[in-house]
């Protein structure tokens, strides 16, 4: 029996790799003769740089950067050789060479929500400065940068990242704002674009939200990052004004705000599109090709996957939901294990948390609960 074990993260509890290892421990104990193919999944958020770099036999390096609330934190950058990346993944990044070096960066590692305590989660005061620091350090070393933007703590239009790349933000009195967090936006009247020498930047992103409006960055994702509901209209208005200033500084049309995906990660997708001509690519499609999931799926007799919460959004074409769909198209049995289920439990969907167990008690026991659930099923 060959088993593809491909988990995404369990938010606030287990990385994708740790979830796969927990399931593998249970499977090896009961079925030592089974062959396990462990393949951590990522949607562009936590673990993005690690998963793609390791899959391409690349090198991970840590650097101290400015975290979302200003503390210095270590964050990884992956350096890979394009010759080790499957052709289908290179084809998803137009202009990628067959060889040479590239960088893989995950915003979540520098500016991620999970790096902050709940009381620190406040989009008025969080910044993507650290993500920009990673971009600036990688740029001279490589011919292309791939940035995953899931899991952000920010709603700053990517202006923090642009500050790290040399953009300047001026107040009415001629002085500048060093870190343009949204709580400083009312004072900013002009943005100055530097002369830039950057390699092409691609943004792996699965959301299709525009920058502004009821489906935009602020209204849709701001409250998930700690924004008070009463503050949504004010921050939305400020974001629209800053977006116009950025477009004026870069000679770009404000109509880019309507681009599907422009609202990703608090608008950093829009900011990088406008400022450095970054291009968006479908995240899960790229990850699937990069990890050679079609080949690994075809070779499997059984698929085991899961994430922290599996619900209707999981069925929207990414991560475990997409993997299950592909497995079933091939006639492969597929099982989902999740901390909680937003779909009707059946023989293929399994909630690992016992009924009545409080979340605060369940989270530190996630690895144990996952292994026990897998052992019960197989």
Buried (B, 14 or more C-beta within 10 A) or exposed (E): EEBBBBBBBBBBBBBBBBBBBBBBBBBEEEEEEBEBBBBBBBBBBBBBBBBBBBBBEBEBBEBEBBBBBBEEBEBBBBBBBBEEBBEBBBEBBEEBEEEEBBBBBBBBBBBBBBBBEEEBBBBBBBBBBBBBBBBBBBBEBBBBBBBBBBBBBBBBBBBBBBBBBEBBBBBEEEEBBEBBBBBBBEBBEBBEBEEEEBBBBBBBBBBBBBBBBEBBBBBBBBBEBBBEEEBBEBBBEBBBBBBEBBBEBBEBEBEBBBBBBBBBBBBBBBBBBBBBEBBBBBBBBBBBBBBBBBEBBEEBEBBBBBBBBBBEEBBBEBBBBBBBEBBEEEEBEBBBBBBEBEBEEEEBBBBBBEEEEEEEEBBEBBBEBBBBBBBEEB
